[in-house]
Amino acid sequence: MSEGSNGVGTSYLLRFGPAQRVEHFVTMVDFVGLVATGLPQKFYTARWAQWLIGNLGGIDTVRWIHRFFGIVLLVAVVVHLATAFRAILSRKVGFTMAVNKRDFNDAVQTLRYYLGLEDHPAAFDRYDYKQKWEYWSLMIGNVIMILSGLTLMYPAFVARLGPGEIIPAAKVAHSNEGLMAFLVITIWHIFNAHLHPDVFPFDASIFTGQISRERMEHEHPLELARIEGREPGGHGH
């Protein structure tokens, strides 16, 4: 990570590189497109859904737009996984998103802190247990959406490979997983990225790539200590 300054004495570190920022932007736009064209199909009897479908050019147009964003999601996930595996195999980076025993202990310690049973919360590395949970939920959800979406796009082909019950099952999985993803992003992610007291009103690090050293010390003290080549001191607060 590189370090700079904003000109008023606050030092910054590079947390997200250009590729990660572009990937997040594409994912964000793609998610909005999928929601805007997917939810109206799920709730097609609602007035707002009919209004949105009408303004987007009708149900056939909405379905084609939805499929386009679905293909973008497929490509984005494949590129993400290929890039991640290549980086891990080249040993340039560790598997920082791997869930381990420490994450469980961190969750317990943080809960105890909220209950007043600890004098400080857990000290986190590059990603805390909440971020890992959101990441794996997203990845598993993406796989479900992609597989079920492809099944619905090519039902005749899929039916030749297995029982016909796969088609209605895929429809239910695609519909419900899409709704759950919408709720998780709009409630869980938006709160942590914008409404959480530590970042309110907006966490711009994924767009600028930079994060202040003060926030790193507060939110990711173990990573900061490793970057600076020192032993982590205290509990990072």
Buried (B, 14 or more C-beta within 10 A) or exposed (E): BEEEEEEEEEEBBBBBEEEBBEBEEBBEEBBEBBBBBBBBBBBEEEEEBBEBBEEBEEBEEBBEBBBBBBBBBBEBBEEBEEEBEEEBEEEEEEEBEEEEEEBEEBBEBBEBBEEEEBEEBBBBBBBBBBBBBBBEBBBEBBEBBBBBBBBBBEBEEBBEEEEEEBBEEBBEBBBEBBBEBBEBBEEBBEEBBEEEEEBEEEBEBBEEBBBBBEBBBBBBBBBBBBBBEEEBEEBBE
